[in-house]
Structure formats: structure tokens, C-alpha cells
Amino acid sequence: MTARTHGLLSADQEPLIHLLEAQTALIEGKYDDARKKFELMADDPETRELGLRGLYLEAKRLRRQRSGPPICRARRRQGTAPALGNTGRSRLPQPDRPVG
């Protein structure tokens, strides 16, 4: 499909063609090609934000892929959150006590 579009439109004339090509590469599982397209877009002032967003999302995908399913991440982080101290006091007014 990408080859067919090159004959109809040029990415030099339409910068958003890079976005379509990058998205097509992602759908086809060609992640390296998609990353290269996003890098080209990040270098072009007209498509910089889209390119950076594509690179960011690709980095998130890679991070998720390396760290495993969410339950595995949660188990690895278990016990690393700081404990919240319970003082035994509630800051909310009690129904039988006046505030003040």
C-alpha cells in the first residue's frame, strides 16, 4: 500500500504523508521503519510535534514490552511505596461532636 501511495503523492509536497507511512509501518509491525519516519518528522518544523509524539509512544510501547504485563510490574513494585502513617485521628468532624 505504501508503494502505491508514493506514485500519487510525494512526502515533500505533503508532510503528513510521513505520519501515514509511520502509522502503516506500526500496523504492519515494522517498528524500526516507523521510528525512522517519526525521527524524520521530528526534524521537520511542520511535523515536529507529531514526530515527537510518535517517538514518545514508541518508547512507551518498548518499555511496556520489556517490563511485562501490568500485574508483573505491580508485583515488582510491591512494598516500594512509602507507608502512610495512621495517626488514629480523623481530620473530618465527627457527627456527634461540634466543629471548632
C-alpha positions, 0 to 999 in steps of 0.5 A: 500500500505504501508503494502505491501511495508514493506514485500519487503523492510525494512526502515533500509536497505533503508532510503528513504523508510521513505520519501515514507511512509511520502509522502503516509501518506500526500496523504492519509491525515494522517498528524500526521503519516507523521510528525512522519516519517519526525521527524524520518528522521530528526534524521537520518544523511542520511535523515536529510535534507529531514526530515527537509524539510518535517517538514518545509512544514508541518508547512507551510501547518498548518499555511496556514490552520489556517490563511485562504485563501490568500485574508483573510490574505491580508485583515488582513494585510491591512494598516500594511505596512509602507507608502512610502513617495512621495517626488514629485521628480523623481530620473530618468532624465527627457527627456527634461532636461540634466543629471548632 
